[in-house]
Amino acid sequence: MNLPNKTLAFIGAGNMAEALIRGLLVNKVLPGQQIIATDVRADRLEFLAKSYSIRTSQDNAAASREADIIILAVKPQHMSLALASLAIQPTALIISIAAGITTARIEKELAGTARVIRVMPNTPALVGAGAAALALGARATPADLEIAEGILNAVGTTVRVEEKLLDAVTALSGSGPAYVFLVAEALIKAGIEQGLPADIARKLAIHTIFGAAVLLAESTDEPAELRRKVTSPGGTTAAALKVFEDRHLTAIFAAALDAAARRSRELSAA
Ligand SMILES: NC(=O)c1ccc[n+]([C@@H]2O[C@H](COP(=O)([O-])OP(=O)(O)OC[C@H]3O[C@@H](n4cnc5c(N)ncnc54)[C@H](OP(=O)(O)O)[C@@H]3O)[C@@H](O)[C@H]2O)c1
């Protein structure tokens, strides 16, 4: 997708906004001069203007006034203040990437007329390998959803869900990178305990996760089938997998995602 003649404003120019800006430019979705980033930090804006040749401003009202698409990329606790500072055009599309802030709340704080799409991205977006779920607010249209997908696809893959499923998405893909980092930590520690030097355990663990992820993404086989293919009866992998099974690893993941989804619901309601 490209967005000819559209002006896109990022309100909040932190890590996530930068990942999206980089992805949009690399994928030629729109040129830098059609992107305006705002932030409370002047040094941050100076860095982004220099690195990406985009426009920057500390004036949220001015930036939002001229934008066709506004991406809300401030932390959830700063959202109300940021929304109050906007001066949006009636035709503007609002895309929020803030965790736990409902489309209903954004619509209400923008006086009820805005078309809002809510996105739950994740941190691999920083390296162009994100997984994001998108949900429509009450007034947003399927055409709006396509625009939002075009923007988020610049930093990874996207799925569409009903907004009520975003707590489950948060539990799976939003928090999910941390689960994989934990697996990496555990593999490195266990490898060292088996006698490997730390640097070698680290390299092998990271590239095993990376290689397995690429294989999963590129293969037409289901994860269970890929697992079976590397598990010979009576072999080493079978011995390890039996330990995971005996200690109920699948149930541990189910309980962990349940806890994350519950916390996401609590934070959204707060
Ligand atoms: N990072 C993730 O893994 C992740 C994943 C999913 C969703 N998200 C969501 O993405 C959003 C952005 O996250 P991030 O990690 O990019 O945050 P971040 O790095 O803290 O960026 C937010 C930026 O907005 C600035 N800001 C605060 N109030 C502002 C205002 N009123 N107007 C303009 N700028 C303002 C902040 O300045 P100060 O630092 O001075 O406050 C900061 O530079 C969050 O809502 C988060 O929930 C992040």
The ligand as a Gaussian input file, in Angstrom:
#p B3LYP/6-31G(d) Opt

LIG

0 1
 N        6.874000      -0.934000      23.519000
 C        6.052000      -1.986000      23.432000
 O        6.415000      -3.157000      23.522000
 C        4.609000      -1.794000      23.171000
 C        3.847000      -2.887000      22.815000
 C        2.495000      -2.681000      22.610000
 C        1.958000      -1.425000      22.738000
 N        2.746000      -0.392000      23.080000
 C        2.140000       0.919000      23.244000
 O        2.792000       1.847000      22.402000
 C        2.706000       3.131000      23.010000
 C        4.058000       3.802000      22.892000
 O        5.043000       2.990000      23.541000
 P        6.587000       3.345000      23.459000
 O        7.321000       2.189000      24.035000
 O        6.899000       3.826000      22.083000
 O        6.600000       4.600000      24.489000
 P        7.709000       5.727000      24.666000
 O        9.014000       5.278000      24.092000
 O        7.623000       6.171000      26.103000
 O        7.168000       6.903000      23.727000
 C        6.148000       7.797000      24.061000
 C        6.666000       9.218000      23.825000
 O        5.558000      10.121000      23.942000
 C        6.009000      11.260000      24.696000
 N        4.842000      11.966000      25.234000
 C        4.292000      11.895000      26.481000
 N        3.224000      12.695000      26.572000
 C        3.087000      13.296000      25.356000
 C        2.150000      14.242000      24.834000
 N        1.140000      14.735000      25.567000
 N        2.297000      14.628000      23.544000
 C        3.294000      14.151000      22.774000
 N        4.211000      13.250000      23.229000
 C        4.103000      12.828000      24.499000
 C        6.912000      10.647000      25.712000
 O        7.730000      11.589000      26.349000
 P        8.192000      11.278000      27.884000
 O        9.093000      10.068000      27.791000
 O        8.891000      12.509000      28.301000
 O        6.942000      10.968000      28.666000
 C        7.707000       9.652000      24.855000
 O        8.796000      10.273000      24.193000
 C        2.276000       2.901000      24.467000
 O        0.957000       3.356000      24.649000
 C        2.332000       1.416000      24.661000
 O        1.258000       0.948000      25.475000
 C        4.073000      -0.539000      23.286000

